[in-house]
């Protein structure tokens, strides 16, 4: 990031880009609905050969690999989210806090509070260090350094049935560490 651009300006710009992308997605869905209606009307009026039209659609457009996906989490009030009854501190020596290796999109509230770091490589995804762990995880204790302000996703996460975390929760058998890393984007 250039020293000439304040982080706050970059964040506002990326938020604007995400909002624009969401509006574009909405507009695209509307256009698709209208186009389907027009095609249907043309077929019914015998002005369009549907078989020929569908054959022409079989040729897929060129796939772009240079696009960055911007994701924004649901606008949930994180303070109203109920946490499951799990003694994380007691389980952390077993599971190694694998949940801190999961990726997810932050909510608008997380971004507005400006306490939760996000990735510039994957805008609005929780920021992770080179070790693939959340940057807010204390590497010595495994605890969360922003616990009071943690995202709703973290507050509501229930690891008990998640096969990326536990092979067998009841018998306290953690999943292989590769189970989390294999599912990373």
Secondary structure, DSSP 8 states (H G I E B T S, - for coil): --TTS-HHHHHHHHHHHHHHHHHHHHHHHHHHHHHHHHHHHHHHTT-S-HHHHHHHHTS-----S------------GGG----S--HHHHHHHH-SGGGG---B--HHHHHHT-S-B-SSSTTBB-B-TTSSBTTB-TTT--BTTGGG--HHHHH---TT-TTTEEETTTTEE--HHHHHHT--
